[in-house]
Amino acid sequence: MNERAVIENPNDICARGRLIASIRTDPVDRKSQAVNPARVDHLVWMIQHHPEWDGFSLEPNWSLAEPRSLQERGIDITKRLKEHWLKQVGPEQNGAMVLHNAAMFFAIREPEFAASLLKRAITLDPVEPLYVERLGLVYWYAKQPAESFAQYGVVNSAERDAFAQRARAVLSTNEQFRPSGPSAVWSERFRNNTCRVH
């Protein structure tokens, strides 16, 4: 049904979002799911046409944008998605939610870049608490050992270690980056609307 809706109206982001979500697996059972090229194609389409889509707004472990299985997290697919996100976050980007959503894609693999995107989002929309909360989350990801994210292809590096040290300092001295619960702001704002475009 959703496939037909997308064929009839490629801009039906609700149907496309349901297609992306229907292939999503439980985080515990991600190993069993093979690559689904159609899902990846739908993700690319959404990044290209609706990077502000709220399906990208969840934190990385739950985001619909995150490759779902170890196979989907392969270098080629991650690289393809990364290339499309990079096209969305150039200096001309003035959509805070787009910068946030891109940051959620980069949060685990490239936390320093994700933090820079979130700082830009905060500059564009300083009253939105979600961006500050997520910056704290990115700092938290950065201070975790790389081994914690091996399934994402994260490896130790001098750059990651240096950013992790800075993240620890920011988190230990700044109350504003401490989330009030897992995705507390996001869940309150977007709880009942899975097709929302900002």
C-alpha positions as a LaTeX table, in Angstrom:
\begin{tabular}{lrrr}
\hline
Residue & $x$ (\AA) & $y$ (\AA) & $z$ (\AA) \\
\hline
Met1 & 0.00 & 0.00 & 0.00 \\
Asn2 & 2.77 & 2.48 & 0.92 \\
Glu3 & 4.79 & 1.48 & $-2.16$ \\
Arg4 & 1.80 & 2.27 & $-4.34$ \\
Ala5 & 1.22 & 5.59 & $-2.57$ \\
Val6 & 4.84 & 6.61 & $-3.21$ \\
Ile7 & 4.61 & 5.59 & $-6.87$ \\
Glu8 & 1.43 & 7.64 & $-7.27$ \\
Asn9 & 2.82 & 10.60 & $-5.31$ \\
Pro10 & 6.59 & 10.60 & $-4.71$ \\
Asn11 & 6.16 & 13.56 & $-2.35$ \\
Asp12 & 3.95 & 11.60 & 0.05 \\
Ile13 & 6.41 & 11.76 & 2.92 \\
Cys14 & 4.07 & 9.92 & 5.27 \\
Ala15 & 3.94 & 6.86 & 2.99 \\
Arg16 & 7.67 & 7.07 & 2.32 \\
Gly17 & 8.35 & 7.42 & 6.03 \\
Arg18 & 6.21 & 4.35 & 6.76 \\
Leu19 & 8.23 & 2.40 & 4.18 \\
Ile20 & 11.47 & 3.44 & 5.85 \\
Ala21 & 10.11 & 2.61 & 9.30 \\
Ser22 & 8.56 & $-0.71$ & 8.32 \\
Ile23 & 12.00 & $-2.11$ & 7.57 \\
Arg24 & 13.36 & $-0.89$ & 10.89 \\
Thr25 & 14.31 & $-3.67$ & 13.28 \\
Asp26 & 14.53 & $-3.96$ & 17.01 \\
Pro27 & 17.96 & $-2.65$ & 18.12 \\
Val28 & 18.75 & $-5.99$ & 19.76 \\
Asp29 & 18.08 & $-7.95$ & 16.56 \\
Arg30 & 19.79 & $-5.72$ & 13.99 \\
Lys31 & 22.34 & $-8.40$ & 13.07 \\
Ser32 & 19.77 & $-10.55$ & 11.34 \\
Gln33 & 18.58 & $-7.97$ & 8.83 \\
Ala34 & 20.26 & $-7.80$ & 5.45 \\
Val35 & 20.58 & $-4.68$ & 3.33 \\
Asn36 & 17.35 & $-3.54$ & 1.76 \\
Pro37 & 18.29 & $-1.33$ & $-1.21$ \\
Ala38 & 14.77 & 0.13 & $-1.43$ \\
Arg39 & 15.00 & 1.37 & 2.17 \\
Val40 & 18.34 & 3.02 & 1.47 \\
Asp41 & 16.94 & 4.62 & $-1.70$ \\
His42 & 14.00 & 6.01 & 0.30 \\
Leu43 & 16.42 & 7.38 & 2.91 \\
Val44 & 18.47 & 9.10 & 0.20 \\
Trp45 & 15.31 & 10.57 & $-1.32$ \\
Met46 & 14.20 & 11.93 & 2.05 \\
Ile47 & 17.64 & 13.43 & 2.75 \\
Gln48 & 17.60 & 15.09 & $-0.67$ \\
His49 & 14.02 & 16.38 & $-0.57$ \\
His50 & 12.98 & 16.58 & 3.11 \\
Pro51 & 16.07 & 16.66 & 5.35 \\
Glu52 & 13.90 & 18.35 & 7.99 \\
Trp53 & 11.66 & 15.24 & 8.28 \\
Asp54 & 11.10 & 14.28 & 11.89 \\
Gly55 & 11.96 & 10.64 & 11.20 \\
Phe56 & 15.56 & 11.87 & 11.21 \\
Ser57 & 15.07 & 13.68 & 14.53 \\
Leu58 & 15.38 & 10.78 & 16.94 \\
Glu59 & 18.66 & 10.25 & 18.71 \\
Pro60 & 21.03 & 8.03 & 16.69 \\
Asn61 & 20.27 & 4.68 & 18.32 \\
Trp62 & 16.60 & 5.02 & 17.32 \\
Ser63 & 16.69 & 7.29 & 14.30 \\
Leu64 & 15.04 & 6.02 & 11.14 \\
Ala65 & 18.01 & 7.47 & 9.25 \\
Glu66 & 20.55 & 5.28 & 10.94 \\
Pro67 & 21.51 & 2.15 & 9.02 \\
Arg68 & 19.63 & $-0.59$ & 10.85 \\
Ser69 & 21.79 & $-3.67$ & 10.46 \\
Leu70 & 25.48 & $-4.45$ & 10.46 \\
Gln71 & 25.15 & $-5.08$ & 6.73 \\
Glu72 & 23.48 & $-1.68$ & 6.18 \\
Arg73 & 26.26 & $-0.08$ & 8.20 \\
Gly74 & 28.74 & $-1.21$ & 5.58 \\
Ile75 & 31.12 & 1.38 & 4.26 \\
Asp76 & 29.35 & 1.89 & 0.93 \\
Ile77 & 25.90 & 2.63 & 2.38 \\
Thr78 & 27.18 & 4.79 & 5.23 \\
Lys79 & 29.34 & 6.70 & 2.74 \\
Arg80 & 26.37 & 7.19 & 0.41 \\
Leu81 & 24.17 & 8.56 & 3.19 \\
Lys82 & 27.02 & 10.74 & 4.48 \\
Glu83 & 27.56 & 12.29 & 1.04 \\
His84 & 23.90 & 13.27 & 0.86 \\
Trp85 & 23.90 & 14.75 & 4.37 \\
Leu86 & 27.03 & 16.75 & 3.58 \\
Lys87 & 25.25 & 18.31 & 0.61 \\
Gln88 & 22.53 & 19.52 & 2.99 \\
Val89 & 24.75 & 21.24 & 5.56 \\
Gly90 & 26.76 & 23.71 & 3.50 \\
Pro91 & 27.22 & 27.28 & 4.73 \\
Glu92 & 24.01 & 28.35 & 2.96 \\
Gln93 & 21.87 & 25.99 & 5.09 \\
Asn94 & 19.67 & 28.08 & 7.38 \\
Gly95 & 17.31 & 25.35 & 8.59 \\
Ala96 & 18.09 & 24.56 & 12.21 \\
Met97 & 16.19 & 21.25 & 12.08 \\
Val98 & 18.14 & 20.15 & 8.98 \\
Leu99 & 21.41 & 20.85 & 10.80 \\
His100 & 20.08 & 18.95 & 13.83 \\
Asn101 & 19.04 & 15.95 & 11.74 \\
Ala102 & 22.39 & 15.81 & 9.97 \\
Ala103 & 24.09 & 16.05 & 13.37 \\
Met104 & 22.16 & 12.98 & 14.54 \\
Phe105 & 23.54 & 11.05 & 11.57 \\
Phe106 & 27.13 & 12.09 & 12.44 \\
Ala107 & 26.76 & 12.00 & 16.25 \\
Ile108 & 28.37 & 8.61 & 16.89 \\
Arg109 & 30.88 & 8.39 & 14.03 \\
Glu110 & 31.98 & 12.05 & 13.88 \\
Pro111 & 30.92 & 13.73 & 17.13 \\
Glu112 & 33.06 & 16.83 & 16.65 \\
Phe113 & 31.40 & 17.54 & 13.30 \\
Ala114 & 27.98 & 16.77 & 14.80 \\
Ala115 & 28.66 & 19.25 & 17.61 \\
Ser116 & 29.57 & 21.94 & 15.08 \\
Leu117 & 26.26 & 21.35 & 13.26 \\
Leu118 & 24.30 & 21.57 & 16.50 \\
Lys119 & 26.06 & 24.80 & 17.46 \\
Arg120 & 24.97 & 26.24 & 14.12 \\
Ala121 & 21.39 & 25.06 & 14.81 \\
Ile122 & 21.47 & 26.73 & 18.24 \\
Thr123 & 22.68 & 29.96 & 16.64 \\
Leu124 & 19.79 & 29.84 & 14.15 \\
Asp125 & 17.15 & 28.91 & 16.76 \\
Pro126 & 18.49 & 29.73 & 20.23 \\
Val127 & 15.17 & 29.14 & 22.00 \\
Glu128 & 14.80 & 25.50 & 20.86 \\
Pro129 & 15.86 & 23.31 & 23.82 \\
Leu130 & 16.13 & 20.16 & 21.67 \\
Tyr131 & 19.34 & 21.37 & 20.04 \\
Val132 & 21.02 & 22.07 & 23.37 \\
Glu133 & 19.92 & 18.69 & 24.73 \\
Arg134 & 21.29 & 16.93 & 21.66 \\
Leu135 & 24.59 & 18.80 & 21.89 \\
Gly136 & 24.91 & 17.33 & 25.38 \\
Leu137 & 24.11 & 13.91 & 23.93 \\
Val138 & 26.84 & 14.31 & 21.29 \\
Tyr139 & 29.32 & 15.26 & 24.01 \\
Trp140 & 28.24 & 12.16 & 25.93 \\
Tyr141 & 28.78 & 9.95 & 22.85 \\
Ala142 & 32.20 & 11.49 & 22.35 \\
Lys143 & 33.39 & 10.65 & 25.84 \\
Gln144 & 32.48 & 6.95 & 25.48 \\
Pro145 & 35.25 & 4.55 & 24.46 \\
Ala146 & 35.36 & 3.91 & 20.70 \\
Glu147 & 34.87 & 0.19 & 21.42 \\
Ser148 & 31.36 & 1.02 & 22.63 \\
Phe149 & 30.46 & 1.93 & 19.06 \\
Ala150 & 32.42 & $-0.69$ & 17.14 \\
Gln151 & 29.22 & $-1.76$ & 15.36 \\
Tyr152 & 29.18 & 1.75 & 13.81 \\
Gly153 & 32.75 & 1.44 & 12.56 \\
Val154 & 34.10 & 3.84 & 15.19 \\
Val155 & 37.81 & 3.46 & 15.91 \\
Asn156 & 40.17 & 5.22 & 18.29 \\
Ser157 & 41.98 & 8.23 & 16.92 \\
Ala158 & 43.90 & 11.17 & 18.31 \\
Glu159 & 41.19 & 13.53 & 17.05 \\
Arg160 & 38.41 & 11.54 & 18.73 \\
Asp161 & 40.38 & 11.39 & 21.98 \\
Ala162 & 41.05 & 15.14 & 21.94 \\
Phe163 & 37.39 & 15.93 & 21.31 \\
Ala164 & 36.38 & 13.44 & 24.03 \\
Gln165 & 38.58 & 15.31 & 26.53 \\
Arg166 & 36.94 & 18.62 & 25.58 \\
Ala167 & 33.49 & 17.00 & 25.78 \\
Arg168 & 34.19 & 15.68 & 29.29 \\
Ala169 & 35.18 & 19.18 & 30.40 \\
Val170 & 32.05 & 20.75 & 28.93 \\
Leu171 & 29.75 & 18.12 & 30.43 \\
Ser172 & 31.32 & 18.36 & 33.87 \\
Thr173 & 30.94 & 22.14 & 34.03 \\
Asn174 & 27.73 & 22.89 & 32.18 \\
Glu175 & 24.30 & 21.93 & 33.49 \\
Gln176 & 22.50 & 23.04 & 30.30 \\
Phe177 & 23.83 & 20.03 & 28.38 \\
Arg178 & 22.37 & 17.46 & 30.76 \\
Pro179 & 19.24 & 15.95 & 29.22 \\
Ser180 & 16.19 & 15.65 & 31.42 \\
Gly181 & 15.62 & 12.11 & 30.14 \\
Pro182 & 16.18 & 10.10 & 26.98 \\
Ser183 & 15.11 & 12.38 & 24.18 \\
Ala184 & 12.84 & 14.20 & 26.62 \\
Val185 & 12.35 & 17.30 & 24.53 \\
Trp186 & 11.92 & 15.38 & 21.30 \\
Ser187 & 9.33 & 13.02 & 22.71 \\
Glu188 & 7.27 & 15.85 & 24.14 \\
Arg189 & 7.32 & 17.83 & 20.90 \\
Phe190 & 6.88 & 15.11 & 18.31 \\
Arg191 & 5.18 & 12.33 & 20.22 \\
Asn192 & 2.07 & 11.97 & 18.08 \\
Asn193 & 3.16 & 13.17 & 14.67 \\
Thr194 & 5.34 & 10.83 & 12.59 \\
Cys195 & 4.88 & 12.65 & 9.27 \\
Arg196 & 5.74 & 16.13 & 10.40 \\
Val197 & 7.88 & 18.42 & 8.27 \\
His198 & 9.27 & 21.50 & 10.01 \\
\hline
\end{tabular}
